[in-house]
Amino acid sequence: MDFFSILAIAIGLSFDTFAVSLSYGVVSNGIVFRQATGVAIVLAFFQGGLTVTGYFLGSIVSNALKATDHWIALGLLGFLGIKMITEGLKNTGKEPPRDLNKTLVLLTIALGTSIDAFAVGISFAILNVKIWSSGIIIGAVTFLASMTAIRIGKSAGERLGNKVEIIGGIILIAIGIKIFLEHILA
């Protein structure tokens, strides 16, 4: 597989992390560059890392995962989204949104948005693609998309006021539904 094909796949995989990062920027509009870099690194690591993991695990778990991956993503992202919406409705604007600043929440989001990368890794194994360079390309594209989205979201969050947590929760639920529908309708 050539560089441009892998780049196109990387861009496609980064859409979910772009949306999550946009939400992160909106909710955490006081985020500084170092924090944004940390979020982007975690998301990129999961995207690239699960692609490589999928490649090596290959067909061992592919059938079991295909049957449940969309349910897992929907459950994880839906749960976090509902929790954020609930917190947003309770928030009077005096306390900053908290959920996305927790490490466990970030790791859960990273896992939920990277399940497709695992499936791509399985298909790369079948196609005998050079996995290490592919994983690095996917991780780099995800990192750039995430950093860009956080910056855009940070600008938007300053204008949205205290309802940003509700918007972030809706975005997470929408991503979960999108992943679910893509697998059901495919």
Backbone as CSV, one residue per row, in Angstrom:
resi,resn,N_x,N_y,N_z,CA_x,CA_y,CA_z,C_x,C_y,C_z
1,MET,0.862,-1.166,0.000,0.000,0.000,0.000,0.911,1.231,0.000
2,ASP,0.582,2.215,-0.822,1.441,3.393,-0.944,1.161,4.428,0.151
3,PHE,2.048,5.408,0.227,1.983,6.445,1.257,0.657,7.196,1.229
4,PHE,0.183,7.549,0.047,-1.040,8.355,-0.050,-2.283,7.568,0.371
5,SER,-2.286,6.279,0.122,-3.403,5.449,0.583,-3.425,5.380,2.111
6,ILE,-2.244,5.203,2.694,-2.158,5.150,4.150,-2.521,6.510,4.750
7,LEU,-2.080,7.592,4.099,-2.425,8.932,4.556,-3.937,9.152,4.515
8,ALA,-4.582,8.694,3.458,-6.041,8.828,3.343,-6.740,8.043,4.453
9,ILE,-6.255,6.851,4.754,-6.819,6.049,5.843,-6.614,6.771,7.172
10,ALA,-5.424,7.342,7.358,-5.122,8.067,8.596,-6.058,9.258,8.775
11,ILE,-6.313,9.975,7.705,-7.236,11.119,7.779,-8.639,10.634,8.143
12,GLY,-9.072,9.554,7.515,-10.385,8.993,7.833,-10.496,8.561,9.284
13,LEU,-9.441,7.933,9.796,-9.452,7.497,11.193,-9.433,8.683,12.158
14,SER,-8.860,9.800,11.727,-8.712,10.940,12.640,-9.986,11.763,12.792
15,PHE,-11.031,11.497,12.003,-12.267,12.286,12.112,-12.894,12.193,13.501
16,ASP,-12.950,11.000,14.058,-13.541,10.839,15.383,-12.709,11.560,16.446
17,THR,-11.388,11.426,16.356,-10.551,12.105,17.338,-10.578,13.621,17.134
18,PHE,-10.780,14.060,15.901,-10.929,15.495,15.653,-12.165,16.014,16.386
19,ALA,-13.266,15.291,16.266,-14.512,15.711,16.919,-14.367,15.692,18.436
20,VAL,-13.734,14.667,18.977,-13.513,14.585,20.419,-12.610,15.729,20.881
21,SER,-11.576,16.010,20.118,-10.652,17.087,20.475,-11.335,18.445,20.401
22,LEU,-12.204,18.599,19.435,-12.981,19.831,19.329,-13.820,20.008,20.595
23,SER,-14.461,18.929,21.003,-15.251,18.944,22.228,-14.365,19.244,23.437
24,TYR,-13.203,18.642,23.475,-12.270,18.878,24.578,-11.880,20.352,24.640
25,GLY,-11.587,20.948,23.493,-11.234,22.362,23.453,-12.372,23.254,23.901
26,VAL,-13.600,22.881,23.527,-14.776,23.660,23.919,-14.980,23.591,25.434
27,VAL,-14.927,22.393,25.975,-15.184,22.192,27.392,-14.051,22.746,28.256
28,SER,-12.828,22.575,27.809,-11.656,23.019,28.577,-11.038,24.233,27.905
29,ASN,-11.809,25.297,27.780,-11.321,26.436,27.002,-10.162,27.169,27.663
30,GLY,-9.794,26.802,28.879,-8.621,27.367,29.525,-7.389,26.503,29.329
31,ILE,-7.484,25.523,28.464,-6.395,24.584,28.243,-5.163,25.315,27.701
32,VAL,-4.008,24.917,28.200,-2.750,25.492,27.716,-2.091,24.507,26.758
33,PHE,-1.086,24.992,26.047,-0.439,24.202,24.998,0.064,22.859,25.521
34,ARG,0.666,22.845,26.697,1.210,21.606,27.258,0.102,20.579,27.494
35,GLN,-1.034,21.013,28.013,-2.155,20.105,28.249,-2.730,19.599,26.920
36,ALA,-2.870,20.510,25.956,-3.388,20.111,24.644,-2.465,19.088,23.995
37,THR,-1.169,19.296,24.147,-0.201,18.354,23.591,-0.350,16.986,24.243
38,GLY,-0.561,16.968,25.547,-0.760,15.698,26.251,-1.989,14.954,25.760
39,VAL,-3.091,15.666,25.581,-4.320,15.052,25.062,-4.072,14.501,23.656
40,ALA,-3.453,15.306,22.816,-3.195,14.893,21.435,-2.271,13.676,21.381
41,ILE,-1.292,13.626,22.270,-0.378,12.481,22.301,-1.123,11.215,22.701
42,VAL,-1.988,11.308,23.704,-2.756,10.126,24.130,-3.636,9.625,22.984
43,LEU,-4.359,10.527,22.332,-5.235,10.133,21.231,-4.423,9.543,20.077
44,ALA,-3.293,10.157,19.759,-2.437,9.663,18.670,-1.841,8.303,19.016
45,PHE,-1.425,8.151,20.265,-0.858,6.876,20.703,-1.878,5.750,20.567
46,PHE,-3.105,6.007,20.966,-4.142,4.981,20.856,-4.459,4.667,19.398
47,GLN,-4.576,5.703,18.555,-4.884,5.452,17.134,-3.769,4.632,16.482
48,GLY,-2.538,5.092,16.606,-1.410,4.371,16.002,-1.164,3.042,16.685
49,GLY,-1.241,3.041,18.019,-0.973,1.824,18.775,-1.989,0.724,18.542
50,LEU,-3.258,1.082,18.460,-4.273,0.046,18.206,-4.224,-0.450,16.768
51,THR,-3.743,0.383,15.858,-3.540,-0.094,14.485,-2.470,-1.182,14.481
52,VAL,-1.362,-0.923,15.164,-0.272,-1.904,15.253,-0.734,-3.151,16.008
53,THR,-1.467,-2.957,17.101,-1.981,-4.088,17.877,-2.912,-4.949,17.025
54,GLY,-3.808,-4.310,16.283,-4.706,-5.039,15.393,-3.951,-5.849,14.360
55,TYR,-2.888,-5.271,13.863,-2.053,-5.964,12.870,-1.496,-7.257,13.458
56,PHE,-0.958,-7.185,14.672,-0.320,-8.353,15.261,-1.320,-9.367,15.819
57,LEU,-2.436,-8.909,16.290,-3.428,-9.872,16.776,-4.220,-10.483,15.635
58,GLY,-4.288,-9.721,14.524,-4.892,-10.222,13.296,-6.195,-10.953,13.476
59,SER,-6.261,-12.087,12.889,-7.512,-12.836,12.835,-7.848,-13.553,14.134
60,ILE,-6.968,-13.516,15.099,-7.230,-14.212,16.363,-8.516,-13.706,17.008
61,VAL,-8.675,-12.385,17.037,-9.847,-11.817,17.696,-10.749,-11.048,16.740
62,SER,-10.462,-11.077,15.459,-11.206,-10.230,14.519,-12.700,-10.541,14.502
63,ASN,-13.073,-11.801,14.491,-14.494,-12.146,14.433,-15.223,-11.756,15.711
64,ALA,-14.600,-11.983,16.851,-15.232,-11.615,18.120,-15.366,-10.105,18.234
65,LEU,-14.348,-9.367,17.807,-14.392,-7.909,17.919,-15.385,-7.305,16.942
66,LYS,-15.452,-7.840,15.732,-16.381,-7.293,14.744,-17.825,-7.370,15.232
67,ALA,-18.125,-8.368,16.020,-19.493,-8.531,16.506,-19.852,-7.536,17.603
68,THR,-18.845,-6.983,18.287,-19.150,-6.135,19.435,-18.491,-4.759,19.434
69,ASP,-17.584,-4.466,18.507,-16.817,-3.214,18.593,-17.693,-1.974,18.554
70,HIS,-18.733,-1.995,17.736,-19.609,-0.832,17.649,-20.438,-0.655,18.924
71,TRP,-20.780,-1.758,19.575,-21.504,-1.674,20.849,-20.601,-1.108,21.943
72,ILE,-19.333,-1.526,21.938,-18.377,-1.029,22.931,-18.192,0.475,22.776
73,ALA,-17.963,0.923,21.534,-17.767,2.360,21.284,-19.014,3.152,21.678
74,LEU,-20.186,2.666,21.296,-21.434,3.345,21.638,-21.610,3.424,23.157
75,GLY,-21.343,2.328,23.847,-21.489,2.304,25.300,-20.535,3.259,26.004
76,LEU,-19.253,3.213,25.636,-18.262,4.075,26.280,-18.552,5.550,26.027
77,LEU,-18.722,5.902,24.760,-18.928,7.313,24.415,-20.306,7.808,24.857
78,GLY,-21.307,6.949,24.773,-22.649,7.324,25.232,-22.679,7.578,26.729
79,PHE,-22.043,6.701,27.495,-21.986,6.875,28.948,-21.308,8.193,29.311
80,LEU,-20.144,8.439,28.707,-19.424,9.686,29.011,-20.219,10.907,28.567
81,GLY,-20.871,10.816,27.410,-21.672,11.931,26.916,-22.838,12.257,27.831
82,ILE,-23.548,11.235,28.269,-24.681,11.446,29.181,-24.198,12.028,30.507
83,LYS,-23.069,11.532,30.988,-22.514,12.062,32.233,-22.158,13.543,32.068
84,MET,-21.566,13.909,30.943,-21.211,15.317,30.708,-22.447,16.197,30.602
85,ILE,-23.465,15.711,29.923,-24.710,16.485,29.795,-25.330,16.706,31.173
86,THR,-25.378,15.654,31.977,-25.926,15.761,33.328,-25.147,16.777,34.150
87,GLU,-23.814,16.693,34.100,-22.978,17.653,34.827,-23.189,19.069,34.298
88,GLY,-23.348,19.204,32.984,-23.566,20.515,32.381,-24.881,21.137,32.823
89,LEU,-25.893,20.320,32.970,-27.188,20.830,33.428,-27.136,21.251,34.899
90,LYS,-26.299,20.573,35.680,-26.147,20.918,37.094,-25.251,22.142,37.276
91,ASN,-24.329,22.354,36.349,-23.334,23.415,36.462,-23.987,24.785,36.308
92,THR,-23.781,25.641,37.271,-24.344,26.989,37.221,-23.392,27.977,36.569
93,GLY,-22.249,27.486,36.115,-21.263,28.359,35.482,-20.181,28.813,36.437
94,LYS,-20.283,28.448,37.703,-19.296,28.877,38.685,-18.105,27.940,38.751
95,GLU,-18.314,26.676,38.413,-17.200,25.742,38.450,-16.888,25.274,37.034
96,PRO,-15.597,25.080,36.722,-15.237,24.671,35.374,-15.625,23.221,35.109
97,PRO,-15.882,22.864,33.852,-16.173,21.480,33.520,-15.001,20.585,33.930
98,ARG,-15.320,19.415,34.491,-14.258,18.586,35.034,-14.004,17.314,34.257
99,ASP,-15.003,16.706,33.714,-14.897,15.343,33.216,-13.711,15.094,32.291
100,LEU,-13.521,15.908,31.290,-12.474,15.635,30.313,-11.078,15.849,30.876
101,ASN,-10.968,16.443,32.049,-9.662,16.660,32.648,-9.178,15.443,33.436
102,LYS,-9.989,14.425,33.555,-9.614,13.229,34.285,-8.915,12.250,33.346
103,THR,-7.839,11.642,33.838,-7.045,10.719,33.026,-7.870,9.526,32.566
104,LEU,-8.653,8.941,33.438,-9.449,7.772,33.077,-10.459,8.106,31.979
105,VAL,-11.047,9.299,32.044,-11.999,9.719,31.011,-11.282,9.869,29.674
106,LEU,-10.121,10.498,29.682,-9.354,10.667,28.445,-8.972,9.311,27.853
107,LEU,-8.537,8.382,28.679,-8.174,7.051,28.186,-9.389,6.313,27.625
108,THR,-10.538,6.465,28.272,-11.766,5.833,27.784,-12.172,6.415,26.428
109,ILE,-12.087,7.726,26.299,-12.404,8.373,25.025,-11.427,7.917,23.943
110,ALA,-10.153,7.863,24.295,-9.135,7.433,23.328,-9.405,6.002,22.857
111,LEU,-9.769,5.138,23.772,-10.090,3.758,23.409,-11.344,3.691,22.550
112,GLY,-12.380,4.418,22.958,-13.643,4.396,22.217,-13.515,4.898,20.788
113,THR,-12.657,5.892,20.574,-12.506,6.438,19.225,-11.461,5.696,18.399
114,SER,-10.745,4.760,19.010,-9.666,4.063,18.300,-9.991,2.613,17.960
115,ILE,-11.178,2.177,18.265,-11.535,0.789,17.960,-11.475,0.526,16.458
116,ASP,-11.867,1.518,15.650,-11.774,1.355,14.200,-10.322,1.187,13.751
117,ALA,-9.399,1.837,14.442,-7.977,1.709,14.101,-7.516,0.262,14.308
118,PHE,-8.060,-0.389,15.320,-7.745,-1.795,15.557,-8.186,-2.641,14.365
119,ALA,-9.397,-2.384,13.875,-9.913,-3.119,12.717,-9.075,-2.837,11.472
120,VAL,-8.627,-1.586,11.316,-7.755,-1.248,10.185,-6.457,-2.044,10.287
121,GLY,-5.921,-2.179,11.486,-4.708,-2.961,11.689,-4.888,-4.411,11.266
122,ILE,-6.048,-4.968,11.551,-6.338,-6.345,11.124,-6.326,-6.431,9.599
123,SER,-6.949,-5.463,8.941,-6.956,-5.491,7.470,-5.553,-5.253,6.917
124,PHE,-4.740,-4.452,7.609,-3.353,-4.254,7.175,-2.567,-5.560,7.234
125,ALA,-2.868,-6.401,8.221,-2.196,-7.696,8.328,-2.532,-8.568,7.124
126,ILE,-3.795,-8.531,6.728,-4.230,-9.324,5.580,-3.561,-8.826,4.300
127,LEU,-3.400,-7.497,4.190,-2.811,-6.885,2.998,-1.282,-6.827,3.052
128,ASN,-0.695,-7.271,4.163,0.751,-7.271,4.353,1.356,-5.870,4.204
129,VAL,0.744,-4.903,4.863,1.192,-3.509,4.837,2.336,-3.346,5.833
130,LYS,3.258,-2.444,5.543,4.341,-2.132,6.483,3.727,-1.420,7.689
131,ILE,3.613,-2.137,8.790,2.807,-1.662,9.909,3.456,-0.550,10.701
132,TRP,4.767,-0.587,10.892,5.391,0.433,11.743,5.290,1.813,11.126
133,SER,5.576,1.930,9.846,5.452,3.249,9.204,3.985,3.665,9.133
134,SER,3.094,2.726,8.919,1.661,3.032,8.881,1.176,3.527,10.238
135,GLY,1.603,2.869,11.302,1.214,3.285,12.649,1.719,4.685,12.980
136,ILE,2.934,4.993,12.542,3.497,6.329,12.784,2.731,7.387,11.994
137,ILE,2.402,7.091,10.750,1.634,8.041,9.932,0.262,8.286,10.549
138,ILE,-0.415,7.221,10.954,-1.745,7.348,11.565,-1.656,8.141,12.864
139,GLY,-0.655,7.862,13.679,-0.479,8.605,14.923,-0.180,10.083,14.680
140,ALA,0.678,10.372,13.692,1.045,11.770,13.398,-0.145,12.567,12.883
141,VAL,-0.926,11.969,11.990,-2.110,12.654,11.461,-3.113,12.898,12.581
142,THR,-3.297,11.921,13.446,-4.214,12.069,14.583,-3.744,13.181,15.512
143,PHE,-2.448,13.232,15.772,-1.897,14.281,16.633,-2.185,15.664,16.050
144,LEU,-1.892,15.851,14.773,-2.124,17.152,14.129,-3.611,17.515,14.120
145,ALA,-4.458,16.547,13.817,-5.903,16.801,13.803,-6.400,17.179,15.198
146,SER,-5.895,16.490,16.201,-6.313,16.748,17.573,-5.878,18.136,18.034
147,MET,-4.633,18.495,17.778,-4.141,19.820,18.180,-4.929,20.937,17.495
148,THR,-5.205,20.750,16.211,-5.979,21.741,15.461,-7.385,21.877,16.039
149,ALA,-8.022,20.749,16.318,-9.389,20.760,16.829,-9.464,21.368,18.232
150,ILE,-8.486,21.079,19.073,-8.489,21.658,20.418,-8.414,23.178,20.324
151,ARG,-7.579,23.673,19.432,-7.450,25.133,19.262,-8.753,25.752,18.771
152,ILE,-9.376,25.107,17.804,-10.662,25.604,17.292,-11.705,25.569,18.403
153,GLY,-11.760,24.467,19.137,-12.724,24.320,20.221,-12.485,25.307,21.343
154,LYS,-11.219,25.594,21.619,-10.889,26.561,22.674,-11.458,27.939,22.327
155,SER,-11.325,28.332,21.082,-11.869,29.626,20.645,-13.393,29.642,20.750
156,ALA,-14.017,28.545,20.347,-15.479,28.473,20.390,-15.984,28.415,21.826
157,GLY,-15.250,27.714,22.701,-15.677,27.555,24.091,-15.767,28.863,24.843
158,GLU,-14.881,29.786,24.516,-14.905,31.084,25.182,-16.201,31.829,24.883
159,ARG,-16.786,31.574,23.721,-18.013,32.267,23.328,-19.273,31.533,23.765
160,LEU,-19.157,30.248,24.101,-20.353,29.453,24.413,-20.776,29.519,25.876
161,GLY,-19.896,29.950,26.744,-20.271,30.110,28.144,-20.355,28.798,28.889
162,ASN,-21.286,28.723,29.835,-21.313,27.592,30.760,-22.039,26.347,30.226
163,LYS,-22.505,26.360,29.016,-23.200,25.189,28.459,-22.290,24.325,27.602
164,VAL,-20.972,24.558,27.689,-20.044,23.810,26.844,-20.018,22.332,27.191
165,GLU,-20.244,21.981,28.440,-20.245,20.575,28.827,-21.390,19.830,28.151
166,ILE,-22.524,20.463,28.016,-23.673,19.851,27.341,-23.334,19.607,25.871
167,ILE,-22.736,20.590,25.244,-22.346,20.455,23.830,-21.314,19.341,23.677
168,GLY,-20.332,19.306,24.563,-19.322,18.250,24.523,-19.941,16.870,24.682
169,GLY,-20.897,16.741,25.581,-21.580,15.463,25.783,-22.370,15.038,24.562
170,ILE,-23.032,16.001,23.935,-23.782,15.700,22.707,-22.838,15.236,21.610
171,ILE,-21.675,15.867,21.507,-20.695,15.464,20.487,-20.224,14.036,20.744
172,LEU,-19.927,13.695,21.991,-19.481,12.326,22.301,-20.558,11.295,21.977
173,ILE,-21.806,11.598,22.327,-22.903,10.676,22.005,-23.054,10.540,20.498
174,ALA,-22.947,11.646,19.777,-23.066,11.614,18.317,-21.960,10.766,17.689
175,ILE,-20.744,10.851,18.213,-19.651,10.029,17.689,-19.943,8.553,17.943
176,GLY,-20.415,8.238,19.144,-20.771,6.846,19.456,-21.850,6.316,18.536
177,ILE,-22.875,7.126,18.275,-23.960,6.724,17.370,-23.432,6.560,15.949
178,LYS,-22.561,7.460,15.525,-21.970,7.393,14.174,-21.200,6.084,13.995
179,ILE,-20.356,5.754,14.954,-19.590,4.504,14.882,-20.541,3.319,14.838
180,PHE,-21.552,3.339,15.690,-22.525,2.253,15.750,-23.246,2.088,14.402
181,LEU,-23.748,3.196,13.854,-24.485,3.132,12.583,-23.603,2.717,11.416
182,GLU,-22.345,3.155,11.413,-21.436,2.742,10.343,-21.286,1.230,10.317
183,HIS,-21.195,0.608,11.478,-21.022,-0.844,11.537,-22.324,-1.587,11.258
184,ILE,-23.434,-1.051,11.722,-24.715,-1.710,11.507,-25.121,-1.639,10.044
185,LEU,-24.906,-0.486,9.410,-25.335,-0.270,8.031,-24.330,-0.784,6.994
186,ALA,-23.131,-1.154,7.443,-22.106,-1.619,6.492,-22.385,-3.034,6.018
